């Protein structure tokens, strides 16, 4: 999705932001004389994902950077941590506040850990767009949600139920324990398993967290099978987790015996679909998530929306989007990938 130049620029930006954050800490500076509002003709936007070097995030940011250009931002940057820990994004937010960035688009590792820093950014005039994983709603202007959260949970529950024949023990291998989106999906899965008579013979026996780290996710998958050798299926609602789990299952005695579904990238899951390790999984178009977030950020900076329910803005070729209750903007419905359609997608 990215050219070598854009990747290099991103690394430089990360280092620059870290240096800025360090300088801020050393000097004890707080705030800026610039109120951060600036002219919308030279407006700047910075994307702060949960972590860099994540294949899913790369696709999201590719759509975001293109969207920022199309929306009319004069400059867009990407900064962020290499590990998806709760407070790892704070120094990057502080650096953007110091730089007078007009809009910050952030996927929160923790809904509350970033709030104080985001509050200072808003006081300095920045508009805050949460995307992918929400902050506390009091800490941002709008949240760009991939899909309706409950729909994400229901499609994964439906897929695992089909793949294990409607009965047996299952487990969930998630990202970080504090990830807002993951926890919301898991909550809806648990509610559906408890309330839907069609799932009465399915037992959720474990929830584990791979922290969106490939090695840790692989080890957590391995540990699940050691702790629950009679497990029938695993749901991994994270692209890192499902790919790592598929890699483990594909070379183990559990291949073809333990079902695996969740949220994955077609390009990462294609080989596992074709070798029979995985039959079906789901996702939305991650690039569109970044694009809609960029256009929402520009609309906020321009003042054409304030984040109130009923506000509308145009997200380029993706068309009009409406701000719903709690400042949520929905991108689109999930898609199910299987052997019949996976070659139709390239991301």
N, C-alpha and C positions, 0 to 999 in steps of 0.2 A: 504493500500500500504506500510506503514511503520511499522516496528517493534517498540515495546515500547522503546527498547534501542536506536534506531536511533532518535526517537522523543526526548528522554532525552538528547542525545548528542547535538541535535540541540539547545535545550533551553540553555544548558551550553555554547554553542558557541555564542549564541546571547548575553548572559550576559558578556562573555569574551570580545566580540567585543565592546560592549557598554563601558566596563571599559577601554579598550584600547583607544577608541575614547575620553573618558573623560580625560584620562591621557594626550593624545595628546593636547587637548584643554587647559588643565591646564599648561602644560609645554611650550606651544607655539612652540613646535617642528615642523619643516617642512622638509619633505624629509627624506632620509635614506642613509647611506653610502653604503648599498647594492643596486646595480643597479636593482635588482629584476629579472634578467634574469635567473640565476642559471643553474643547470644541468637539462636536460629534464628527467633524471632518477629519480630525486627527486622533480619533478615539482608539484606544488600545484594549486588547483583551488577552487574558492569560488563562490557560487551561491547567488545572491541577488535578490529575487523576489520582486514584487510590495508590497506584504505584506505576513506575515506568517499566519498560521492557516486558510488558504483559501483552501477548498477541491480541487479545480481545481489545485491550485499551488502545493498542496501535491503530486498530480499525476505527474505533470511536474517534480518536484524535485526528485521524486522516479526514474524516467527515467534518470534524469541528474546524480544522484549519481551513479547509476549502470553504466551508460555510462562512467563516469569519471574513474571508476575502470577498465572497459573493455578497455578504451583507453590508460591506463597506467599511469594515475596520481598517485603519491605516496600518496596524501592526498586530500580529498575534504571536503569542509565545506559549511554549509548554514547559512547565517545571514540575517537579514532584519528587517524592521519595522513591528509593529503590525497594523499600520494604513497606508493606501495608499495615503499619502499626497505628494505634489510636491517635497518638499526638504527633506523628511524623510530618504532618502537613502544616503545622503551625508556623514554623520558621519561614516556609515558602509564602504563606499568606502575609506574614509581617513584612517580608521583603517587597511584595507587590504593593502593599499599602504605602511603604516608604517610596516606592517608585512612582506612585500616583496613577497606577493602572485604573482605567475606567470601569472595566468589568472583569470579575473573577468567576470562572466557570469551574466548579469543584465537585468531585465525587468523593463523598466523605467516608473515611475509614471508621469514624465514630461520629454519631450525630451530635454529640455535645462537646467533644474535646476541641472542636474547631470554632465553637461559637464566640468565645471571647475575642479571638483574633479577627473573625469575620465582623464582629461588632465594631472593632476599631477601623476596619476597612470601610464599612458603611459610613461611619462617622466622618471619614476622610472623603466621602463622595462616591465610592465605588458601588456598582450594582453587583448583586450576588445571584448567580444562577447555580443551583445544585443540579447535577445530572447523574444518572446511573444509580447512585446511592445517596439518599437524602440526608440533609442535616436536620436538626431540630427546625421546624417551620419558622420559628421566630427569628432564625439566624440568616434567612435568605429571602430573596424577592419572589422567585419561582422555582419549582422543581420540575425538571424534564424527566418524565418516567417513560421507560421503554414501552411498556404496555400497561394495561390495568393489572395491578399486582396480583389480584386474586386469580386472574386468568392464567398468569404464569404458573402459579401454584397448581391450579386445577389441571392444566395440560400435562404437567410432569406426574401428577398423581395418577391421572388416567393412563398415561403411557406405561408406568411401572406396573399398574394393576393388570393391564393387558398382557404385558410381557411375562408375568409370573402366574398367569392363569387365575388371578383374582384371590390367591391365598398364599400365605407364607410370611416369613420374617423379612423385613427390609431395614435398611439404614440410610442415613443422609450424610454425605461428605460435603461440607460447606466450605466457605472461604474463611474469613475471620469471624470470631465470636461476636463482634460488635457491629458487623456490616448491616446497615439498616435494611437494604433490599433483601439480602439473604434471610434475615430474621423474619421479615414480613412474609416472604414466600413460605418459609418453614411453618410459621404460625398458621397460615391458611391451609397448608398440607395437613397439619395435625388436626385442625378443625374438621377438614373434609374426611379424613380417615376415621375420626370419632363419630361423625354424624351421618355419613352416607352408608345405608345398609349394603350397598354393593361392595363396600370395602371392609365389611365386618370380620372377614377372615384374614385380613392383613394386619400384621403387628409391627409397629415401628420400634425396633429394639435399641437403636443407638444413633446419636448425632455426634459427629467428629468434625474437626476443623483443620484444614490443610493450609490455612493462612494465604491462599493463592500462591503458594510456593510449590513448584513442581516436585521437588524431592520430598518435602513433608507430606504433600498430598499422596504421593506414591506410597510412602510408609504408612500413612493412615489407612489407605485401602488395604494394604497388606495386613495391618493390625486388625482391621474389621473382620477379615476372613479367619484370622487366627482366633479371635475372640468369639466369633459366631460362625463356625464351620457349616451350619445349616442355613445360612443366609440365602434367600432366594433372589434378592435384588438390591441395588444401590441407586439412589438418586443423588446426583451431584449438580446442584444449581449454579455451578461456576465453571467457566471454560477451562481454567487451569486444572481444577479438580477432576472433571470428567475425562480430560485427555490423559492425565496421570493414572487415573483408575483404569481406563481402557488399556493403557500400556501394561499395567500390572496384570490385568485379567488375561490379556492376549497371549501372554507367555506362561500362564499358570494352568493348573489342572481345572481351574474354575471357568475357563473359556467355554462359552456355550451353555454353561450350567447356571451361572449367576448373571441375571439381567442387569444391564446398566443403562440408565437414561439421565436426562438432565438438560443443561444448557451448554451447547458447544459450538465451536466454529467449524463450518463444513470442511475447510481446508485441513484442519487438524484432525478431524474425525473420519475423513474419507476412507483411510486405510482400514480403520476399525469397523466401519460399515461393510466394507468389501470382504474382510476376512471373517465376518460373522461374529465378532466380539460384541458389537452393538447393532441393534436392529433399528431403533428410532430415537431421536432426540429433538430438541426444539431450540429455537432462538428467534430473535428479531433481526433486522438489519442494523448492526451496530453503527455503521457510518451515518445513518439517518439520525440516530440519537445525538451525535456530535453536531450535525448540521442544524437540527432544530434548536439545540442549546445555543449555538452561535447567533442565530437570528433572534432568539429571545433576548439574548444579552444586548444586541444592537437596539432592539426595540425599547428596552429599558433605558439604555444610555440616551437614546433620542428623545425619550419621554413620551413615546407613542403608546406605551403601556406602563402600568404601575404595578402589575402583578395581582390586580383585583379580579375576582371571578367575573367572567363575561368579557374581559379584555381579549382582543384578537390581534394577531399579527400574521404576516405571510412569511413562511419559511422557504423562500425561493421556489424551486420547482416542486417541492413537496406540498405546496399549497398552504391554505390558511389553517392556523391552529388557534384553539380557544383555551384561555386560562380557566380552569375549573376550580371547584372548592379547594381550599387550603393551598391555592396557588399552584396546583398541579397541571401540567401540560402532557398529554398522552401522544406518543409518537405513532404507534401502530400495533397491529395484532401480531402474535407469535406465529412462526412457521415451523412445521414438523418436517424434519429431514430423514430420509431413508434411502435404501438402495435405488429406488426408482427415480428420485429427483436430485440426489446430492451432487451429481455432475453438472447440474444446471446453475450451481452457485460457486462463486470464486471469491471468498473472503474468509 
